Amino acid sequence: MLATVGDRLLVHAKSVGNPDREGEIIEVRGAAGEPPYMVRFDDGHIGLVFPGPDAIVVPAQRRV
């Protein structure tokens, strides 16, 4: 998984009925775009994220 600042991180919910989480990647701490990422989630929470298999990066240029 590779990302750049401005990309969006989408984390799928682990159970039915819970919402997915989405946020903007504001800092890439790994080498060459690798995790971990500092993410500002849509609810305002900022956290260091080590994405698992339930997460995808949506590149900024693909957003509409």
C-alpha positions in Angstrom: 0.0 0.0 0.0 1.4 3.4 -1.1 0.0 6.8 -0.5 0.8 10.5 -0.7 -0.4 13.5 1.3 -3.9 14.4 0.2 -5.0 10.9 -0.6 -8.0 9.5 1.2 -7.9 6.4 3.4 -11.1 4.3 3.5 -11.3 1.7 6.3 -14.2 -0.8 5.9 -16.2 -1.6 8.9 -15.4 -4.9 10.6 -19.1 -5.8 11.4 -22.5 -5.3 9.8 -24.2 -2.1 10.9 -21.1 -0.2 11.7 -20.1 2.6 9.3 -16.9 2.7 7.2 -14.3 5.3 8.3 -12.7 7.7 5.9 -10.2 10.4 6.2 -7.5 12.5 4.5 -3.9 11.4 4.8 -2.0 14.4 6.2 1.4 12.9 6.7 3.2 9.8 5.3 5.8 8.5 7.8 7.0 5.4 5.9 9.6 5.4 3.2 8.4 6.0 -0.3 4.7 6.3 0.6 4.5 3.3 2.8 2.6 3.2 6.1 2.2 4.4 8.8 0.0 7.4 7.9 -1.3 10.3 10.0 -5.0 10.6 9.1 -7.5 13.3 9.8 -10.8 11.3 9.8 -14.0 13.0 8.7 -15.2 13.1 12.4 -12.2 15.4 13.2 -10.1 12.7 14.9 -6.5 12.6 13.9 -4.5 9.4 14.4 -1.5 7.4 13.4 -2.8 4.5 11.2 -1.1 1.2 10.2 -3.7 0.1 7.6 -4.7 -3.5 7.5 -6.4 -5.6 4.8 -9.7 -3.8 5.4 -8.3 -0.4 4.2 -7.8 1.1 0.8 -6.1 4.3 -0.4 -8.1 6.4 -2.8 -5.6 8.6 -4.7 -6.4 12.4 -4.7 -6.4 12.7 -8.5 -9.2 10.0 -8.8 -11.6 11.8 -6.5 -14.4 13.8 -8.2 
